[in-house]
Amino acid sequence: MSRHRDKISVGAHPRNQYGCNLCGKRYRWKSTLRRHETFECGGKEPAHPCPYCEYRAKAAVRCDACGKAYRQRRHLKRHVLVECGKEPQLKCPFCPYKSLRNTTLSRHLKLKH
């Protein structure tokens, strides 16, 4: 969602008061500009490798318990509170699939059934 919000915020809207000195992109929120400057601008190479494949992400925060990585700290917080170390409780009525979150189960139902 934040990437979508950033794309909408990049236009020349008067509220986009924070501008990047290197590329000129403008952002509504200072925190988004800082993220852009830190992880994206200037052709920076992705710095966070996936432990299972060759993929490298630009930004990551990791769970200390299981090592799973997220782009945003709030997603890590949700993972720690709701998912990490817990067994899935939501069951698909049509197959053996289980999920920890309603949104994931809904996506499964739309895509598979």
C-alpha positions in Angstrom: 0.0 0.0 0.0 2.8 2.5 0.8 4.3 2.0 -2.7 0.9 2.8 -4.2 0.5 5.8 -1.9 4.0 7.0 -2.9 3.2 6.8 -6.6 0.1 8.9 -6.1 2.0 11.4 -4.0 4.8 11.9 -6.5 2.8 14.3 -8.7 3.0 18.1 -8.5 0.3 18.4 -5.9 0.8 21.4 -3.5 0.8 19.0 -0.5 4.0 17.3 -1.9 6.3 19.7 0.0 9.3 17.3 0.5 11.6 17.0 -2.6 14.6 14.8 -3.3 17.7 16.9 -4.0 19.1 14.2 -6.3 16.2 13.2 -8.6 13.5 15.8 -7.9 10.7 13.4 -6.9 8.4 15.0 -4.4 6.6 13.4 -1.5 3.8 14.4 0.8 5.5 12.9 3.9 9.0 13.6 5.1 9.4 9.9 6.2 8.6 8.8 2.6 11.3 11.1 1.3 13.8 9.8 3.8 13.0 6.2 2.8 13.4 7.2 -0.9 16.7 8.8 -0.2 18.0 6.0 1.9 16.9 3.0 -0.1 16.0 4.0 -3.6 17.5 7.2 -5.1 20.7 7.3 -7.0 20.5 3.7 -8.4 21.4 2.1 -5.1 21.8 -1.7 -5.3 19.6 -3.8 -3.1 21.4 -4.7 0.1 19.4 -7.4 1.8 19.8 -10.9 0.3 17.1 -13.6 0.6 18.5 -16.6 2.5 16.9 -19.0 0.1 17.6 -17.6 -3.4 19.5 -14.9 -5.3 16.9 -12.2 -4.7 18.0 -9.0 -3.0 15.7 -6.4 -1.4 16.4 -2.7 -1.0 15.2 -2.5 2.6 14.4 -5.1 5.2 13.6 -5.5 8.9 14.0 -9.0 10.2 12.2 -11.0 12.9 14.7 -12.0 15.6 12.8 -15.2 16.3 12.5 -16.7 12.7 14.5 -14.4 10.4 11.5 -13.5 8.1 12.1 -10.1 6.5 9.6 -7.2 5.9 10.0 -3.9 4.1 8.0 -2.1 6.7 8.4 -2.1 10.5 4.6 -2.3 11.0 4.4 -5.5 9.0 7.2 -7.0 11.2 5.2 -5.9 14.3 2.0 -7.6 12.9 4.1 -10.7 12.2 5.5 -10.9 15.7 2.1 -10.3 17.3 -0.1 -12.5 15.1 2.0 -15.0 13.2 5.5 -15.9 14.5 5.6 -19.3 16.1 1.8 -19.8 15.9 -0.1 -22.5 14.0 -2.6 -21.4 11.4 -6.2 -21.6 12.8 -8.2 -20.6 9.8 -9.1 -23.5 7.6 -10.2 -23.6 3.9 -13.6 -25.3 3.6 -12.6 -27.0 0.3 -9.0 -28.3 0.9 -6.4 -28.8 3.6 -5.0 -25.2 3.3 -4.7 -23.3 6.6 -3.9 -19.6 7.2 -3.1 -17.3 10.1 -5.0 -14.3 8.6 -8.4 -13.8 7.0 -7.0 -11.8 4.1 -4.7 -14.7 3.2 -7.5 -17.2 3.4 -9.7 -15.0 1.2 -7.0 -14.6 -1.4 -6.5 -18.4 -1.4 -10.3 -19.0 -1.9 -10.4 -16.5 -4.8 -7.4 -17.9 -6.5 -7.8 -21.7 -5.9 -11.6 -22.3 -5.7 
